[in-house]
Amino acid sequence: MRALVYDDDEDLAQECAEALARHGYETRTRNGCVDFASLIESFAPDLILLDVHMPEFNGIEALQVLAHSPRKNDIHVIMASGARDNLLHAGAALSEAHGIKLLGTLAKPFSLSDLAKLLNNITA
C-alpha cells in the first residue's frame, strides 16, 4: 500500500508519513506540486492525506485533478486543514460530486490517533 502526504507543513507531513508507515504504507511527502496528475500516476498512491489550504497548488485544486484521473476509484482521500471549516466542506462537496472516496476530514491540529481512526475505515 502507498500513501501520499500532501502538506506544506513539512514537520507535520513527516510525522504523518511515519504514522502511515507504521500502518504498513510506503509513503511519500510533497509540500507542493504543479503536476499533481503525474505524481498520482507515477507513485500510484492508495491513500492521499491532503492539506486543503496551501499557498500555491492547494488541496481543492488537487481534488479537481484527482476527479479526472483514471485512478480516482483506487484512491482514498483524507482531507486536513487548519484554515476555515468552509474549505473542508467545499472539498467534501467536490469529492462527493466527483465520486472521490473521501474517508473523512481532520481539523488541524489533529492527533495521530484521529488519523488512525480514519485509516480503520478503509478496511471497515
N, CA and C atoms as a LAMMPS dump frame, in Angstrom:
ITEM: TIMESTEP
0
ITEM: NUMBER OF ATOMS
372
ITEM: BOX BOUNDS ff ff ff
-5.0000000000000000e+02 5.0000000000000000e+02
-5.0000000000000000e+02 5.0000000000000000e+02
-5.0000000000000000e+02 5.0000000000000000e+02
ITEM: ATOMS id mol type element x y z
1 1 1 N 0.839 -1.179 0
2 1 2 C 0 0 0
3 1 3 C 0.885 1.244 0
4 2 1 N 0.418 2.262 -0.683
5 2 2 C 1.176 3.509 -0.79
6 2 3 C 0.33 4.684 -0.338
7 3 1 N 0.989 5.634 0.34
8 3 2 C 0.297 6.833 0.8
9 3 3 C 1.104 8.07 0.43
10 4 1 N 0.405 9.068 -0.07
11 4 2 C 0.988 10.359 -0.377
12 4 3 C 0.492 11.357 0.666
13 5 1 N 1.438 12.034 1.318
14 5 2 C 1.097 13.081 2.271
15 5 3 C 1.409 14.406 1.583
16 6 1 N 0.37 15.171 1.287
17 6 2 C 0.497 16.426 0.543
18 6 3 C 0.165 17.57 1.489
19 7 1 N 1.208 18.183 2.06
20 7 2 C 1.019 19.202 3.085
21 7 3 C 2.206 20.149 3.073
22 8 1 N 1.941 21.453 3.212
23 8 2 C 3.035 22.425 3.201
24 8 3 C 3.75 22.524 4.543
25 9 1 N 3.223 21.912 5.585
26 9 2 C 3.897 21.844 6.88
27 9 3 C 4.782 20.593 6.87
28 10 1 N 6.061 20.78 6.595
29 10 2 C 6.96 19.637 6.401
30 10 3 C 7.097 18.773 7.645
31 11 1 N 7.079 19.384 8.83
32 11 2 C 7.183 18.601 10.065
33 11 3 C 5.954 17.713 10.256
34 12 1 N 4.773 18.292 10.045
35 12 2 C 3.549 17.514 10.169
36 12 3 C 3.494 16.423 9.102
37 13 1 N 3.898 16.749 7.897
38 13 2 C 3.897 15.762 6.815
39 13 3 C 4.787 14.571 7.173
40 14 1 N 5.964 14.854 7.724
41 14 2 C 6.882 13.772 8.101
42 14 3 C 6.308 12.942 9.244
43 15 1 N 5.694 13.604 10.222
44 15 2 C 5.077 12.9 11.347
45 15 3 C 3.953 11.982 10.856
46 16 1 N 3.125 12.489 9.95
47 16 2 C 2.043 11.673 9.391
48 16 3 C 2.591 10.526 8.548
49 17 1 N 3.638 10.797 7.776
50 17 2 C 4.25 9.741 6.956
51 17 3 C 4.78 8.615 7.836
52 18 1 N 5.392 8.966 8.949
53 18 2 C 5.9 7.942 9.867
54 18 3 C 4.757 7.133 10.469
55 19 1 N 3.66 7.81 10.816
56 19 2 C 2.493 7.097 11.35
57 19 3 C 1.897 6.169 10.3
58 20 1 N 1.817 6.637 9.069
59 20 2 C 1.298 5.798 7.984
60 20 3 C 2.214 4.607 7.722
61 21 1 N 3.509 4.814 7.827
62 21 2 C 4.468 3.712 7.645
63 21 3 C 4.243 2.633 8.713
64 22 1 N 3.915 3.056 9.927
65 22 2 C 3.625 2.081 10.997
66 22 3 C 2.352 1.287 10.698
67 23 1 N 1.495 1.831 9.837
68 23 2 C 0.277 1.121 9.412
69 23 3 C 0.506 0.336 8.119
70 24 1 N 1.758 0.237 7.701
71 24 2 C 2.09 -0.599 6.554
72 24 3 C 2.176 0.114 5.216
73 25 1 N 2.131 1.428 5.214
74 25 2 C 2.185 2.187 3.965
75 25 3 C 3.614 2.552 3.59
76 26 1 N 3.898 2.451 2.319
77 26 2 C 5.078 3.09 1.74
78 26 3 C 4.647 4.538 1.503
79 27 1 N 5.421 5.491 1.987
80 27 2 C 4.955 6.875 1.945
81 27 3 C 5.869 7.789 1.135
82 28 1 N 5.246 8.85 0.653
83 28 2 C 5.95 9.985 0.054
84 28 3 C 5.313 11.246 0.592
85 29 1 N 6.126 12.261 0.787
86 29 2 C 5.591 13.556 1.186
87 29 3 C 5.902 14.571 0.089
88 30 1 N 4.98 15.494 -0.082
89 30 2 C 5.167 16.613 -1.012
90 30 3 C 4.575 17.849 -0.357
91 31 1 N 5.268 18.958 -0.485
92 31 2 C 4.764 20.198 0.106
93 31 3 C 4.28 21.176 -0.958
94 32 1 N 4.122 20.703 -2.136
95 32 2 C 3.607 21.491 -3.24
96 32 3 C 3.946 20.769 -4.533
97 33 1 N 3.124 20.959 -5.514
98 33 2 C 3.352 20.234 -6.759
99 33 3 C 2.551 20.895 -7.87
100 34 1 N 3.203 21.186 -8.959
101 34 2 C 2.472 21.773 -10.076
102 34 3 C 1.919 20.7 -11.011
103 35 1 N 2.465 19.501 -10.984
104 35 2 C 1.973 18.432 -11.844
105 35 3 C 1.466 17.281 -10.986
106 36 1 N 0.352 17.528 -10.322
107 36 2 C -0.233 16.551 -9.412
108 36 3 C -0.667 15.291 -10.161
109 37 1 N -1.159 15.448 -11.378
110 37 2 C -1.607 14.286 -12.165
111 37 3 C -0.456 13.317 -12.408
112 38 1 N 0.709 13.829 -12.747
113 38 2 C 1.877 12.964 -12.97
114 38 3 C 2.306 12.274 -11.687
115 39 1 N 2.222 12.999 -10.57
116 39 2 C 2.576 12.416 -9.283
117 39 3 C 1.65 11.256 -8.942
118 40 1 N 0.36 11.434 -9.172
119 40 2 C -0.603 10.357 -8.91
120 40 3 C -0.309 9.15 -9.792
121 41 1 N -0.007 9.398 -11.053
122 41 2 C 0.254 8.295 -11.975
123 41 3 C 1.576 7.592 -11.665
124 42 1 N 2.615 8.35 -11.361
125 42 2 C 3.934 7.738 -11.157
126 42 3 C 4.056 7.027 -9.814
127 43 1 N 3.514 7.607 -8.747
128 43 2 C 3.62 6.992 -7.427
129 43 3 C 2.49 6.011 -7.164
130 44 1 N 1.34 6.233 -7.764
131 44 2 C 0.162 5.361 -7.636
132 44 3 C -0.237 5.129 -6.177
133 45 1 N -0.583 6.201 -5.458
134 45 2 C -0.97 6.021 -4.054
135 45 3 C -2.334 5.359 -3.911
136 46 1 N -2.488 4.635 -2.809
137 46 2 C -3.778 4.072 -2.428
138 46 3 C -4.527 5.046 -1.525
139 47 1 N -3.75 5.953 -0.902
140 47 2 C -4.283 6.915 0.045
141 47 3 C -3.573 8.248 -0.154
142 48 1 N -4.335 9.34 -0.073
143 48 2 C -3.746 10.676 -0.09
144 48 3 C -4.235 11.416 1.148
145 49 1 N -3.294 11.866 1.969
146 49 2 C -3.599 12.767 3.073
147 49 3 C -3.348 14.161 2.534
148 50 1 N -4.403 14.935 2.391
149 50 2 C -4.384 16.14 1.59
150 50 3 C -4.683 17.384 2.411
151 51 1 N -3.713 18.285 2.49
152 51 2 C -3.932 19.585 3.116
153 51 3 C -4.732 20.436 2.132
154 52 1 N -5.878 20.914 2.564
155 52 2 C -6.751 21.662 1.666
156 52 3 C -6.243 23.084 1.451
157 53 1 N -5.697 23.691 2.502
158 53 2 C -5.279 25.095 2.426
159 53 3 C -3.754 25.179 2.298
160 54 1 N -3.306 25.412 1.069
161 54 2 C -1.878 25.54 0.793
162 54 3 C -1.665 26.782 -0.062
163 55 1 N -0.461 27.368 0.008
164 55 2 C -0.242 28.656 -0.649
165 55 3 C -0.279 28.645 -2.178
166 56 1 N 0.157 27.592 -2.8
167 56 2 C 0.192 27.583 -4.272
168 56 3 C -0.845 26.61 -4.803
169 57 1 N -0.448 25.44 -5.17
170 57 2 C -1.367 24.418 -5.674
171 57 3 C -2.024 23.772 -4.462
172 58 1 N -3.283 24.132 -4.187
173 58 2 C -3.898 23.705 -2.931
174 58 3 C -4.682 22.403 -3.069
175 59 1 N -5.235 21.969 -1.957
176 59 2 C -5.941 20.705 -1.922
177 59 3 C -7.195 20.662 -2.775
178 60 1 N -7.888 21.789 -2.896
179 60 2 C -9.071 21.833 -3.756
180 60 3 C -8.658 21.606 -5.213
181 61 1 N -7.573 22.242 -5.618
182 61 2 C -7.061 22.035 -6.985
183 61 3 C -6.607 20.586 -7.174
184 62 1 N -6.001 20.016 -6.141
185 62 2 C -5.575 18.616 -6.218
186 62 3 C -6.785 17.691 -6.368
187 63 1 N -7.87 17.987 -5.65
188 63 2 C -9.097 17.19 -5.794
189 63 3 C -9.67 17.289 -7.204
190 64 1 N -9.588 18.473 -7.805
191 64 2 C -10.081 18.639 -9.17
192 64 3 C -9.273 17.788 -10.147
193 65 1 N -7.964 17.714 -9.939
194 65 2 C -7.127 16.852 -10.777
195 65 3 C -7.492 15.39 -10.545
196 66 1 N -7.637 15.009 -9.282
197 66 2 C -7.984 13.632 -8.947
198 66 3 C -9.338 13.238 -9.542
199 67 1 N -10.272 14.174 -9.582
200 67 2 C -11.608 13.899 -10.127
201 67 3 C -11.551 13.432 -11.574
202 68 1 N -10.523 13.851 -12.299
203 68 2 C -10.4 13.496 -13.716
204 68 3 C -9.346 12.419 -13.961
205 69 1 N -8.798 11.873 -12.887
206 69 2 C -7.775 10.836 -13.021
207 69 3 C -8.424 9.469 -13.23
208 70 1 N -7.86 8.658 -14.1
209 70 2 C -8.374 7.292 -14.252
210 70 3 C -8.16 6.453 -12.989
211 71 1 N -7.325 6.926 -12.064
212 71 2 C -7.047 6.199 -10.82
213 71 3 C -7.948 6.61 -9.661
214 72 1 N -8.879 7.55 -9.876
215 72 2 C -9.643 8.089 -8.752
216 72 3 C -10.396 7.022 -7.96
217 73 1 N -10.82 5.959 -8.62
218 73 2 C -11.549 4.897 -7.917
219 73 3 C -10.649 4.002 -7.082
220 74 1 N -9.335 4.144 -7.235
221 74 2 C -8.373 3.328 -6.5
222 74 3 C -7.785 4.05 -5.291
223 75 1 N -8.165 5.312 -5.092
224 75 2 C -7.509 6.152 -4.09
225 75 3 C -8.51 6.633 -3.047
226 76 1 N -8.145 6.452 -1.783
227 76 2 C -8.903 7.03 -0.679
228 76 3 C -8.25 8.361 -0.306
229 77 1 N -9.066 9.312 0.137
230 77 2 C -8.564 10.638 0.489
231 77 3 C -8.988 10.997 1.906
232 78 1 N -8.039 11.574 2.639
233 78 2 C -8.318 12.209 3.927
234 78 3 C -7.914 13.663 3.763
235 79 1 N -8.84 14.578 4.017
236 79 2 C -8.531 16 3.906
237 79 3 C -8.243 16.572 5.285
238 80 1 N -7.285 17.496 5.331
239 80 2 C -6.933 18.165 6.578
240 80 3 C -6.763 19.65 6.307
241 81 1 N -7.051 20.449 7.328
242 81 2 C -6.833 21.884 7.178
243 81 3 C -6.858 22.564 8.531
244 82 1 N -6.011 23.562 8.656
245 82 2 C -6.031 24.425 9.824
246 82 3 C -6.753 25.715 9.52
247 83 1 N -7.268 25.834 8.322
248 83 2 C -7.971 27.051 7.896
249 83 3 C -9.46 26.924 8.244
250 84 1 N -10.229 27.75 7.662
251 84 2 C -11.665 27.766 7.924
252 84 3 C -12.33 26.445 7.52
253 85 1 N -13.364 26.092 8.285
254 85 2 C -14.112 24.86 8.008
255 85 3 C -14.73 24.845 6.63
256 86 1 N -15.025 26.03 6.064
257 86 2 C -15.693 26.044 4.767
258 86 3 C -14.816 25.419 3.677
259 87 1 N -13.499 25.448 3.837
260 87 2 C -12.625 24.773 2.865
261 87 3 C -12.781 23.261 2.941
262 88 1 N -12.884 22.729 4.156
263 88 2 C -13.108 21.288 4.299
264 88 3 C -14.479 20.906 3.737
265 89 1 N -15.48 21.734 3.979
266 89 2 C -16.823 21.454 3.444
267 89 3 C -16.828 21.511 1.918
268 90 1 N -16.121 22.488 1.361
269 90 2 C -16.035 22.603 -0.107
270 90 3 C -15.331 21.378 -0.696
271 91 1 N -14.264 20.944 -0.045
272 91 2 C -13.554 19.749 -0.506
273 91 3 C -14.409 18.505 -0.41
274 92 1 N -15.179 18.387 0.667
275 92 2 C -16.068 17.233 0.832
276 92 3 C -17.15 17.233 -0.246
277 93 1 N -17.707 18.407 -0.543
278 93 2 C -18.739 18.507 -1.582
279 93 3 C -18.162 18.158 -2.952
280 94 1 N -16.97 18.643 -3.232
281 94 2 C -16.306 18.333 -4.504
282 94 3 C -16.039 16.839 -4.615
283 95 1 N -15.578 16.24 -3.521
284 95 2 C -15.32 14.792 -3.52
285 95 3 C -16.589 14.009 -3.804
286 96 1 N -17.663 14.387 -3.132
287 96 2 C -18.932 13.684 -3.336
288 96 3 C -19.433 13.846 -4.769
289 97 1 N -19.326 15.046 -5.302
290 97 2 C -19.819 15.313 -6.658
291 97 3 C -19.071 14.516 -7.716
292 98 1 N -17.802 14.21 -7.447
293 98 2 C -16.981 13.509 -8.445
294 98 3 C -16.688 12.055 -8.087
295 99 1 N -17.326 11.547 -7.064
296 99 2 C -17.149 10.143 -6.709
297 99 3 C -15.789 9.811 -6.133
298 100 1 N -15.151 10.783 -5.496
299 100 2 C -13.856 10.547 -4.849
300 100 3 C -14.108 9.901 -3.495
301 101 1 N -13.329 8.89 -3.164
302 101 2 C -13.502 8.146 -1.92
303 101 3 C -12.917 8.935 -0.746
304 102 1 N -13.732 9.768 -0.15
305 102 2 C -13.307 10.583 0.988
306 102 3 C -13.536 9.799 2.271
307 103 1 N -12.441 9.509 2.981
308 103 2 C -12.555 8.8 4.254
309 103 3 C -13.003 9.715 5.377
310 104 1 N -12.653 10.995 5.276
311 104 2 C -13.038 11.939 6.316
312 104 3 C -12.161 13.176 6.275
313 105 1 N -12.414 14.05 7.229
314 105 2 C -11.661 15.298 7.326
315 105 3 C -11.05 15.409 8.716
316 106 1 N -9.936 16.11 8.773
317 106 2 C -9.243 16.358 10.037
318 106 3 C -8.971 17.85 10.158
319 107 1 N -9.433 18.448 11.244
320 107 2 C -9.134 19.848 11.512
321 107 3 C -7.803 19.906 12.259
322 108 1 N -6.895 20.725 11.753
323 108 2 C -5.591 20.883 12.407
324 108 3 C -5.733 21.808 13.608
325 109 1 N -5.027 21.534 14.658
326 109 2 C -4.15 20.38 14.851
327 109 3 C -4.982 19.121 15.151
328 110 1 N -4.534 17.994 14.642
329 110 2 C -5.204 16.728 14.898
330 110 3 C -4.2 15.756 15.497
331 111 1 N -4.722 14.734 16.146
332 111 2 C -3.841 13.731 16.751
333 111 3 C -3.642 12.575 15.772
334 112 1 N -2.559 11.887 15.937
335 112 2 C -2.309 10.728 15.08
336 112 3 C -3.33 9.626 15.343
337 113 1 N -3.925 9.603 16.531
338 113 2 C -4.983 8.615 16.793
339 113 3 C -6.234 8.945 15.969
340 114 1 N -6.489 10.248 15.725
341 114 2 C -7.604 10.62 14.841
342 114 3 C -7.346 10.128 13.417
343 115 1 N -6.101 10.244 12.977
344 115 2 C -5.718 9.734 11.646
345 115 3 C -5.912 8.219 11.606
346 116 1 N -5.477 7.535 12.653
347 116 2 C -5.596 6.067 12.699
348 116 3 C -7.054 5.627 12.628
349 117 1 N -7.946 6.365 13.282
350 117 2 C -9.376 6.018 13.233
351 117 3 C -9.912 6.074 11.807
352 118 1 N -9.486 7.082 11.063
353 118 2 C -9.934 7.184 9.666
354 118 3 C -9.347 6.061 8.824
355 119 1 N -8.107 5.689 9.103
356 119 2 C -7.481 4.585 8.351
357 119 3 C -8.247 3.282 8.561
358 120 1 N -8.818 3.114 9.745
359 120 2 C -9.595 1.894 10.017
360 120 3 C -10.824 1.811 9.132
361 121 1 N -11.296 2.953 8.612
362 121 2 C -12.475 2.949 7.735
363 121 3 C -12.188 2.318 6.38
364 122 1 N -10.91 2.214 6.007
365 122 2 C -10.564 1.601 4.713
366 122 3 C -10.947 0.129 4.713
367 123 1 N -10.707 -0.536 5.816
368 123 2 C -10.978 -1.966 5.876
369 123 3 C -12.335 -2.28 6.518
370 124 1 N -12.995 -1.25 7.052
371 124 2 C -14.277 -1.486 7.735
372 124 3 C -15.382 -1.782 6.748
